[in-house]
Amino acid sequence: MGEDHDHHHPAERTDVERRAAALEALLVEKGIITTEFVDQVVDAYAHDIGPMNGAKVVARAWVDSQYKERLLEDGTAAIGELGFGGAEGDHIVVVENTPTVHNVVVCTLCSCYPWPVLGLPPNWYKSPPYRARMVREPRALLTEMGCAVPASAEVRVWDSSAEVRYLVLPQRPEGSEQASEDELAALVTRDAMIGVARL
């Protein structure tokens, strides 16, 4: 499960991905867009726009206990309070990491993912090895991905679907008690909200 790969040359393409690539090639050929522009848009959605939304949700939960309560009770509604929602975010369940429980998200059937709060799914999230191994041997795979979960903590794997998508509420980092909500949001990563990283 390495870094994200160039979206122009994925290892396996679906019919939709092949059609999108053909459309992109046509638009580039006609001079309407450049591949650099497409790369910038994809990068923004993958690393800034979507994950930034999720980071704001997490930071709000860290500073506002009533919001956190609403978030864990009805993720979709609480996320909607901050103006995030829509396609791929119709039903989001938020699960909280604690000292004794580490949550991680996978979609074993395809790549269901909460786009409104996480942006585009990383390529590794869609890969068959991640989808299969995270269910069979989550602790080993998490360790390989650089996320060592203490032996004392239970690992819970949540399987996203077309009906429900999951967002992990990471533990607030130690020593961040004086940080502002914006400063806290800057600490939150996409991978921590999937559960394959710890802050």
Secondary structure as GFF3:
##gff-version 3
##sequence-region A 1 199
A	DSSP	alpha_helix	15	29	.	.	.	ID=ss1
A	DSSP	alpha_helix	35	44	.	.	.	ID=ss2
A	DSSP	pi_helix	45	49	.	.	.	ID=ss3
A	DSSP	alpha_helix	50	63	.	.	.	ID=ss4
A	DSSP	alpha_helix	65	73	.	.	.	ID=ss5
A	DSSP	alpha_helix	75	81	.	.	.	ID=ss6
A	DSSP	beta_strand	92	96	.	.	.	ID=ss7
A	DSSP	beta_strand	101	106	.	.	.	ID=ss8
A	DSSP	alpha_helix	115	118	.	.	.	ID=ss9
A	DSSP	alpha_helix	123	126	.	.	.	ID=ss10
A	DSSP	alpha_helix	128	136	.	.	.	ID=ss11
A	DSSP	alpha_helix	138	144	.	.	.	ID=ss12
A	DSSP	beta_strand	154	159	.	.	.	ID=ss13
A	DSSP	beta_strand	165	169	.	.	.	ID=ss14
A	DSSP	alpha_helix	181	187	.	.	.	ID=ss15
A	DSSP	alpha_helix	190	194	.	.	.	ID=ss16
###
